C-alpha cells in the first residue's frame, strides 16, 4: 500500500477511535463533560482532557510500534478500557470526586487528568 494511503487509513481510524472514546468515556462518567465545559468548568476539561491525551498516547505508540492495522485497533480498544478502568477506580477511591468536578474543583480535575495521562503513558510504554 502506498505510504500516503497508509497514513490516511491510520489518521482516519485514529480520529474515529478518538470519537468512539469520547462517546464511551462520557457515557461512563457520572457528569456531563461537555455541558460543564460549555459552562466554563475547568475541572471538567482537565479531567476529560487528561483521559483523551492518555488514550492518545497509546494510539500513538501503537501506530509507531506495530505494523499491523489489526494490532493498532486492538491496542486502541485496550487503551479505551484502561482509561475507563482508571476513571472508575479513581472515582471509587476518591470520595466526592464526581461532585468536585461538577463544582469546578480545579485541583480535583487536575488530579484526575494527571492520573489519566500517567495511565496512558504507562500503557503506551507497555507496548514496546
Secondary structure, DSSP 8 states (H G I E B T S, - for coil): --HHHHHHHHHHHHHHHHHHHHHHHHHHSSS-HHHHHHTT-HHHHHHHHHHHHHHHHHHHHHHHH---HHHHHHHHHHHHHHHHHHHHHHHHHSTTHHHHHHTT-HHHHHHHHHHHHHHHHHHHHTT-
